């Protein structure tokens, strides 16, 4: 069994926030994100139309109120997955980390060509790739989904660039649902 890379880390607050954001946002379907953006833009457009069209039953104040409510609702809806949800996840993750620093233990995650091994002082888990439902990669972490609520994460901050690339290639080849998102455009 050939070792691809091994990463030992103590989960910092920044790691935990990035992991939680990637773990939750990585599991959101891109169609859902697109749909919320379209609905948001639609609401803004409707607000603009309400402002431009003469509606005899509405006073100027009512018309302006409806326009503002539609525009704000549209903007919030359009930006939900890009700005609002990540901010809520960050606040929740920071709060959890601050209250549970004793639970943030050192882990060693080793990726082999046919499995993943997770070690800490409490247990050692050897997981074949078949046990991993999906993998999400972004600029900061790899998140391995064991179920919809159970994740393993590997922070990239302790990995050499070559190891990140090789690890990503091995995971991509062995895990059926693999999503990679980068901040680079």
N, C-alpha and C positions, 0 to 999 in steps of 0.2 A: 504494500500500500504506500504509494508515493505521496509525500507531503507537498502541498502547493504553497501554503503560507500559514503562519501561525501568528496570532496577535494576542498580546496580553495587555489588558487595560483595566483601570479603575474608572468606573463611570462618573464623569464629572457632570456638573449641572448642564453645561453646554452640550455634552454628549447626550444626556438624557433628553433635553429639549429637542435636539436634532433627530434623535431616534424616535421620539413620540410623534413629531411632525411627519417624518418620513413614513413611519409605520401606519399612521392613520390616513394621511393624504395620499400615500402611495397605493392604498387599497381602493381609492375612489376612482370609478370608471371615468375615462376621459369624455365619454358621451354625456355623463351627468354634469361635468364641468361645462361642457359646451352648451348644454341645454340651459343651465342657469345663466350663462352669459347672454344667450339669445333672449331669454325671458326678460332679463334686466334691460337689455337694449330696447326690446319691444315696449316695456313700461316707460322708458325715457321718451321714446318716439311718440307714444300715446299722450304723454304729458305735454310734449311740444305741440301736438295737433290740437289738444284741448285749448292751449294758450292761443293758437292761431285762428281757431274757428270761432265764429260768433254763436254763442249759446244763450238765447234770450231768457231762459229760466234761471240762469246763474248770475249772481252779482259779480262784480270785479273781484271782491275779496274771496268769494267761494271759488271762482275760476282759478285765481292765483293759488289758493290753498290746494285744490285738486292737482294742479300742475306741479306744485312743490312736492306733494305727497307721492305722486307717481314718479317724479324724477328721483327723489331720494330712495324710494323703494326699488326703483330700477338700478340705481348705482349700487346699493347694498347687495341686491341679488346678483348683479354682474360680477362684483368683486368678492363674493362670499368665499369661494375656495382659494382665491389668490391672496387676500389680505385678512379677512375677518376670521375665518376658521383657524388659520395658522396662529393668529394672535391669541385666540382663546386657548388653543392647544399649548402654546408657549406659557401662558400664565398658569394654566393648570399643572403643567409639567414642572415648572419652577416651584410652585407651591408644594407639590408632592415631594420633589427632591429635597427641599428645605426641611420638610417634616420627617423625612425618612433617610437621612444621610447614613444611618447605620445599616440600612438595607442595600446600599450601593457598594457591592463587593467586587473584588478583583476577579476577572474572568480571563480564561485563555480559550480562544476559539481557533481551532486548527482546521483548515480546509484540506482535505485529501482528494485524490482524483476520483474516489468513489463514495465519500461520506464527509460529514462534518462532526467534529468532536468539540464539546463544550465542557470545560473543567472549571470548577471553583472549589472552595473548601467544603462545600456541602455535597456536591455530587459530580459525577462524570457522566456525560451523555454522549453516546455514539449514535449519530443519526444518519441513516442512508439517505441519499438524495430523494428517494421516493417519499420520505416522511415530510419533505418540504413542499407545501402547496404552491408557493410562489416566492419570487425574489424581486425586491425593488432596490434599485441602486440610484443614488444621487451623488452630488459632489462630495458629500460628507460621510455617508454610511452605506453599508449593505444591510438590508432588512430581509430576514428570512422568515416567511410566514409558515408556522406549523399548523395554525388554524386561523380563524377570523379574529381571535382575541389573543393568540399566543405568538410571540415573535422572538427571534434571536437577532441581535444586531452586532455588526462588526464596524467599529469606527475606522475610518480611513486615515485618521491623523497619525497613527502609529505604523503605517505601512509605507514601504518604499513604492515609488511610482510603478516600477515593473511588477511588483507583487500585486498591486491593485489591478493592473491590466490582466495579469494571468489569472488571478482569483475571479475577476469578472467573467473572463472567457470560460473558465471551468464551470462556474455557476450557470452561465448562459447555456452551455451545452447540456447540462444535466438537470435543469429545472424547467419544466414545461412552460410555466408562465413567468417570464422574466421581463421586467420593465426597467429601462434605464432613462433617467431624466438628468440632464445637466443644466446648469445655469448659463453655460456658454451658448452664445448665439452666433 
